[in-house]
Amino acid sequence: MTALNHVAFVGLPGSGKSTVGRHLARRLGRPFLDTDHVIEKRIGLSIRAFFEREGEEPFRDLEQAVIDELTLGEPCVLSTGGGAVLRPVNRRHLKQRTHAVYLHSAPEEVFRRLRHDQSRPLLQVPDPLARLRELYALRDPLYRESARFVVETGRPSVAMLVNMIAMQLETVGIVPAPRA
């Protein structure tokens, strides 16, 4: 098995990476791993608490180590944190070691989903929509650089998104095509 049997999700916080990833993993019969959850388990506290105590750079160091390790491990479906693409080494690992899928969501769409979510440290600001627009402007080109596929999240259901992604993965041989 090659490392390119990994499927990774990138995108803004709240774009559906964990939800869609979990469903796709079930469909593919592969383990699902969320880098944020792996990090929280290792450090023994929430990412928000770690951010407040240690700052963003130490978090990004941990995130980089986890992405490196997981993309070299057994084939899985991987959900990355929204800022994982900020480091060039992460973008390179995602591009070279995975079939990365960018779940593209407009900042306004993400804001509708996250407006009551208190767990995301970068959105705990007076104007979260403005913050999401800033994150989008900075990160959209980085997500696109990292990804093999871009999927518009828009209004499709999770099941529809999973089907769309599975069809893309069929074209590269990750998912066997359904038998006629």
C-alpha positions in Angstrom: 0.0 0.0 0.0 1.3 3.4 -0.8 0.8 6.5 1.3 -1.4 7.9 -1.5 -4.1 5.7 -0.2 -4.7 8.4 2.4 -7.6 10.8 1.9 -7.3 14.1 3.7 -9.7 17.0 4.1 -8.7 20.6 4.2 -10.8 23.7 4.4 -12.0 26.5 6.7 -13.1 25.7 10.2 -16.7 24.5 10.0 -16.6 23.5 6.4 -17.5 19.9 7.2 -14.1 18.2 7.2 -14.8 16.0 10.2 -18.4 15.2 9.4 -17.8 14.4 5.7 -14.5 12.6 6.6 -16.2 10.4 9.2 -18.9 9.4 6.6 -16.4 8.8 3.8 -14.2 6.7 6.1 -17.2 4.5 7.0 -18.0 4.1 3.3 -14.4 3.2 2.4 -14.0 0.9 5.5 -11.0 2.9 6.7 -10.1 4.5 10.0 -11.1 8.2 10.4 -8.6 10.4 12.2 -9.1 14.1 13.1 -5.7 15.9 13.7 -7.3 18.2 16.3 -8.6 15.2 18.2 -5.3 13.4 18.0 -3.5 16.5 19.3 -6.1 17.0 22.2 -5.6 13.3 23.2 -1.8 13.7 23.3 -1.7 17.0 25.2 -4.6 16.2 27.6 -6.5 19.4 27.1 -8.6 21.2 24.5 -7.0 23.0 21.6 -8.7 26.2 22.8 -7.1 25.8 26.3 -3.7 25.0 24.7 -3.9 28.1 22.4 -4.7 30.3 25.4 -1.9 28.8 27.5 0.9 28.3 24.9 -0.1 30.3 21.8 -0.5 29.4 18.2 3.1 28.5 17.2 3.5 25.6 19.7 0.2 24.3 18.5 1.3 24.5 14.9 4.5 22.6 15.8 2.3 19.8 17.3 0.0 19.9 14.3 2.9 19.6 11.9 4.3 16.5 13.8 0.9 14.8 13.8 0.3 15.4 10.1 3.7 14.1 9.3 3.1 11.0 11.4 -0.4 10.3 10.2 0.3 10.7 6.5 3.0 8.1 6.8 0.9 5.7 8.7 -1.8 3.2 7.7 -4.2 4.4 5.0 -7.0 6.4 6.6 -9.3 9.3 6.1 -7.8 12.4 7.8 -9.5 15.6 8.8 -7.0 18.5 9.3 -7.4 21.7 11.3 -8.4 24.8 9.3 -4.9 26.3 9.7 -2.9 23.2 8.9 -2.1 24.5 5.4 -0.3 27.6 6.8 3.0 25.7 7.0 4.6 24.8 3.6 5.7 21.4 4.9 2.1 20.4 5.8 1.0 21.5 2.3 3.7 19.4 0.8 2.9 16.3 2.9 -0.8 16.7 2.1 -0.2 17.1 -1.6 2.5 14.3 -1.9 1.1 11.7 0.6 -2.6 12.0 0.3 -5.5 12.6 -2.0 -6.5 15.9 -0.3 -10.0 17.2 -0.8 -10.7 20.9 -0.3 -14.2 21.4 1.1 -14.7 24.9 -0.3 -17.2 26.9 1.7 -17.9 30.6 1.5 -17.1 32.5 4.8 -20.8 33.5 5.1 -21.8 29.8 4.8 -19.3 28.8 7.5 -20.5 31.7 9.7 -24.1 30.4 9.6 -22.9 27.0 10.8 -20.5 28.3 13.5 -22.2 31.4 14.9 -22.9 29.7 18.2 -19.7 27.5 18.4 -17.5 28.6 21.3 -14.8 25.9 20.8 -12.8 27.5 17.9 -10.1 29.7 19.2 -9.5 31.8 16.1 -13.2 32.7 15.9 -13.5 34.0 19.5 -13.3 37.6 18.3 -15.8 40.6 18.2 -16.6 40.0 14.5 -16.3 36.3 13.6 -17.6 36.8 10.1 -14.9 39.4 9.3 -12.4 37.0 10.8 -13.7 34.2 8.6 -13.4 36.5 5.5 -9.7 37.2 6.5 -9.0 33.5 7.0 -10.6 32.7 3.6 -8.6 35.4 1.8 -5.3 34.0 3.3 -6.0 30.3 3.2 -8.1 29.7 0.0 -5.0 29.7 -2.2 -3.2 27.4 0.3 -6.1 24.9 0.4 -6.1 24.9 -3.4 -2.3 24.3 -3.5 -2.7 21.3 -1.1 -5.7 19.7 -2.7 -6.1 17.3 -5.6 -9.9 17.9 -5.6 -12.0 20.9 -4.8 -15.6 20.2 -3.7 -18.1 23.0 -3.3 -20.0 22.4 0.0 -22.9 24.7 -0.8 -26.2 23.1 0.1 -25.7 19.4 -0.7 -26.3 16.9 2.1 -23.5 15.1 3.7 -24.5 11.9 1.8 -24.4 13.9 -1.5 -20.9 15.3 -0.7 -19.6 11.8 0.2 -21.0 10.5 -3.1 -19.4 13.3 -5.1 -16.0 12.7 -3.3 -16.2 8.9 -3.8 -16.8 9.4 -7.5 -13.7 11.7 -7.7 -11.7 9.0 -5.8 -12.9 6.3 -8.2 -11.3 8.2 -11.1 -7.9 7.9 -9.4 -8.4 4.3 -8.3 -8.7 4.9 -4.5 -12.3 3.6 -4.5 -13.2 0.7 -6.7 -15.9 1.6 -9.2 -19.3 0.0 -8.5 -19.8 -3.2 -10.4 -22.5 -3.1 -13.2 
